[in-house]
Amino acid sequence: MTPTTHPTAVLFTGQDLTTSFRVFRLNEADDRDRASDRASRYGAYLRHHKHKFADFDDDQALTANPAEFTAAAWEVATGPIMSPPYLEWLPDRIRDIDTYFSEDDCSLIARVEIAVPRPPELLALRGWREWDRSAGFGYSGYFTPEDRMLKHGPAMLTSTTLLLRVPDQALTRPQADPDMPELPVPDTITAKTAVWRLAEWLDEQLIDVLHALEAAEAGNR
């Protein structure tokens, strides 16, 4: 894994933190400026969703499982729970990233949906709309066409799904909030570290795929 600045060096300083290949950004400035407790908006969401960090066998205790802790920290940091999110993926092509647990060995698996061009076998088909690339509400990306547009023809939205087993070194050991030891409330900086560590690992896994798609698109212009 590429050495990077440890998140604790910049967290809570109001500086946004971007992964090495700029696939992800932790919106630290927004997190502090919008914080109801004047410390961390994400921290407030962690407390509100503390049940997601509870131990499976004891809902009054914090999970001791790094995979469960990392998955919960990631879920709370992203939409739809946080809007705008604490963790943001920057490439337009990335539609969604979530996690689930392997039925084989309970390891954490990241699932990434990336918008891709139609394969050659389908390019000859006429009359199909593709992803809406318009910058609606000031955002560019790959959007599902509005229902009203389907009056003019059907849509074919192609994407690929990447499944990646997350290694132990990309996980974070759980730690409870020292100010609330009697409740299963995750420590905010530990949860932020979990989000950053997984984002940095995914950053390295996704960059070649994203570059390949960018090169193919440029070659087709």
C-alpha positions in Angstrom: 0.0 0.0 0.0 1.3 3.4 -0.9 2.5 5.4 2.2 0.2 8.4 2.8 -0.3 11.0 5.5 -2.0 9.4 8.5 -5.5 10.9 8.8 -4.9 11.9 12.5 -2.4 14.4 11.2 -5.1 16.5 9.5 -8.4 15.4 11.0 -10.2 18.0 13.0 -8.0 20.8 11.5 -10.6 21.8 8.9 -8.6 20.6 5.9 -10.1 18.3 3.4 -8.2 15.0 2.9 -7.9 13.4 -0.6 -6.6 9.9 -1.3 -3.4 9.4 -3.3 -5.0 9.0 -6.7 -7.8 11.5 -5.9 -10.6 8.9 -6.1 -11.9 9.9 -2.7 -12.2 12.9 -0.5 -13.0 13.3 3.2 -14.9 16.5 3.5 -13.3 17.7 6.8 -13.9 21.4 6.3 -17.7 20.8 5.8 -17.6 18.3 8.7 -16.4 20.9 11.1 -18.3 23.9 9.7 -21.7 22.1 9.7 -21.2 20.3 13.1 -24.1 20.8 15.5 -21.6 20.1 18.4 -18.9 22.4 16.8 -16.6 19.4 16.5 -17.8 16.9 13.9 -21.0 16.5 11.9 -19.9 12.9 11.2 -19.5 12.4 14.9 -23.1 13.4 15.5 -24.2 10.9 12.9 -22.1 8.2 14.5 -23.9 8.8 17.8 -27.3 8.8 16.1 -26.5 5.5 14.3 -24.6 3.8 17.2 -26.8 0.7 16.8 -24.9 -0.1 13.6 -21.7 -0.5 15.7 -23.3 -2.8 18.4 -21.9 -6.2 19.0 -24.0 -9.0 17.4 -24.5 -10.8 20.7 -24.7 -7.8 23.0 -26.3 -4.6 21.7 -25.0 -2.8 24.8 -21.4 -3.3 23.7 -19.3 -2.0 20.8 -18.4 -4.6 18.2 -14.8 -5.9 18.5 -14.7 -7.0 14.9 -12.6 -4.7 12.6 -14.6 -5.6 9.5 -17.9 -4.8 11.1 -16.6 -1.6 12.5 -15.1 -0.5 9.2 -18.3 -1.4 7.3 -20.5 0.6 9.7 -18.1 3.6 9.6 -18.2 3.6 5.8 -22.0 3.3 5.7 -22.6 6.2 8.0 -20.0 8.4 6.2 -21.8 8.0 2.8 -25.2 8.6 1.3 -28.0 8.1 1.8 -27.3 8.4 5.6 -25.2 11.6 5.2 -26.2 14.1 2.6 -23.9 15.8 1.8 -21.6 12.9 2.7 -18.5 13.0 4.8 -16.8 10.6 2.3 -17.2 11.5 -1.3 -16.0 9.6 -4.4 -14.8 12.1 -7.1 -14.8 10.3 -10.5 -18.2 10.7 -12.3 -18.2 7.1 -13.3 -18.5 5.7 -9.8 -22.2 5.2 -9.2 -22.1 3.5 -5.8 -19.8 1.8 -3.3 -21.1 -0.4 -0.5 -19.9 -3.4 1.5 -21.2 -6.8 2.6 -19.8 -9.8 4.3 -18.6 -13.0 2.6 -20.7 -16.1 3.1 -17.4 -18.0 2.9 -15.3 -16.6 5.7 -17.2 -13.4 6.9 -14.5 -11.2 5.4 -15.5 -7.7 4.2 -16.2 -7.3 0.5 -16.4 -3.9 -1.2 -18.9 -3.7 -4.1 -18.3 -0.9 -6.6 -20.6 0.1 -9.4 -19.0 1.9 -12.3 -20.8 3.3 -15.4 -19.3 2.0 -18.6 -19.9 2.5 -22.3 -22.2 0.1 -24.1 -20.3 -3.0 -25.4 -19.7 -3.3 -29.1 -22.4 -6.0 -29.4 -25.0 -3.4 -28.3 -23.7 -0.2 -30.0 -25.6 -1.0 -33.3 -29.0 -0.9 -31.5 -30.7 2.4 -32.3 -33.3 4.3 -30.3 -31.9 3.6 -26.9 -30.9 6.4 -24.5 -27.8 6.1 -22.4 -26.7 7.6 -19.1 -27.8 11.3 -18.7 -24.5 13.2 -18.6 -26.1 16.6 -18.1 -25.0 18.7 -15.2 -28.2 18.8 -13.3 -28.2 21.0 -10.2 -24.6 21.9 -10.9 -23.3 18.3 -10.9 -21.9 16.3 -13.7 -21.9 12.5 -13.8 -23.8 9.4 -15.0 -27.4 9.9 -14.0 -30.5 7.8 -14.6 -32.7 9.7 -17.2 -35.8 11.3 -15.8 -39.0 9.3 -16.3 -40.4 12.0 -18.6 -37.5 11.4 -21.0 -38.6 7.7 -21.4 -41.6 9.0 -23.4 -39.1 9.5 -26.2 -37.6 6.1 -26.1 -36.2 3.4 -23.7 -32.9 3.7 -21.9 -30.0 1.2 -21.7 -27.7 2.0 -18.8 -24.6 -0.1 -18.8 -22.3 -0.5 -15.8 -19.8 -3.0 -14.3 -19.7 -4.2 -10.8 -16.4 -4.8 -9.1 -16.2 -7.1 -6.0 -13.1 -6.8 -3.9 -12.2 -8.7 -0.7 -10.8 -6.1 1.8 -7.6 -7.3 3.4 -7.0 -7.0 7.1 -4.5 -4.2 6.7 -7.3 -2.0 5.3 -9.4 -2.5 8.4 -9.4 -0.6 11.6 -9.6 -1.9 15.2 -12.8 -0.7 16.9 -12.5 1.9 19.7 -15.4 3.3 21.8 -15.9 7.0 22.5 -13.9 7.5 25.8 -16.6 10.0 26.9 -19.4 7.4 26.6 -17.8 4.1 27.8 -21.2 2.8 29.0 -22.7 2.9 25.5 -21.7 1.3 22.2 -20.7 4.7 20.7 -17.7 4.6 18.3 -14.9 7.0 18.8 -15.1 9.6 16.0 -11.5 9.8 15.1 -11.2 6.0 15.0 -14.2 5.8 12.7 -12.8 8.5 10.5 -9.5 6.5 10.4 -11.5 3.4 9.3 -13.1 5.4 6.5 -9.8 6.8 5.3 -7.9 3.5 5.5 -10.5 1.7 3.4 -10.7 4.7 1.0 -6.9 4.7 0.5 -7.0 0.9 -0.3 -9.9 1.2 -2.7 -8.1 4.2 -4.3 -5.3 1.9 -5.4 -7.6 -0.9 -6.6 -9.8 1.4 -8.7 -7.4 3.8 -10.4 -6.3 1.4 -13.2 -9.9 0.6 -14.1 -10.8 4.3 -14.2 -7.8 5.2 -16.3 -8.6 2.4 -18.7 -12.2 3.8 -19.2 -10.9 7.3 -19.6 -8.4 6.2 -22.2 -11.1 4.3 -24.1 -13.4 7.3 -24.1 -10.7 9.6 -25.3 -9.9 7.2 -28.1 -13.5 7.2 -29.3 -13.8 11.0 -29.5 
